[in-house]
Amino acid sequence: MSYQWDILGEEGLQFFGKMSASISHEIKNVLAVINENAGLMQDYISMYERGMPIDAEQLKGASQMIKKQVQRADTIMKNMNKFAHSTDQLIKTESVNDILNVVTKLAIRFASMREITLEKIPSDEPINIKTNPFLLENLIWLCLDFAMDSVGPERTVRLLAKKIDNSAQITFSQLDCMPVIEKFPDKRMEALLSALQGDITVDTRAGTIIISLPV
């Protein structure tokens, strides 16, 4: 048990650091775009002060870009807040769809770098479970990271949460180069599954990975 928690602690720190660094990079990118467009607006003002004509559409474009990036930053920070608050309590009732949405949004930058599309299938079905949200986010990320490495020719990983009987299932589909069963899940995933009382099923023919959790 002590060895298992050593794995969970180490993996958790790496997961939190990786996601925090990615979010920081996204915010830095937002600020760079805002700064660039603020500079353009200042150039237009300087032109106007010197009696030179300015293009109102260009001014409007810079203003709209700044507004767009502020909205983007607000979305990033909302996701960061949800992610950070997942560490507040060890066990609490959470929506599986909400947790999957958070991890999917956090992973968009990593998917973009690999030229992969993440397609989260919307679901109105309420799937609430008592779980450790941070450990579940970590497990979803590890499976998603592997799924992106195993993506099929369409370069799209499809994600779906659904409830079947007394089980909440998270499916990663559209996969191709599936793992050798003996090597998947690895020790990190096994430790997380044990802590969450969950299970993983790999279907090489269907090209899917399915996380099953007790409801």
Secondary structure, DSSP 8 states (H G I E B T S, - for coil): -HHHHHHHHHHHHHHHHHHHHHHHHHHHHHHHHHHHHHHHHHHHHHHHHTT----HHHHHHHHHHHHHHHHHHHHHHHHHHHHHHTTS-SSEEEEHHHHHHHHHHHHHHHHHHTT-EEEE----S--EEEE-HHHHHHHHHHHHHHHHHTB-TT-EEEEEEEEETTEEEEEEESB-S---GGGSS-HHHHHHHHHHT-EEEEETTTTEEEEEEE-
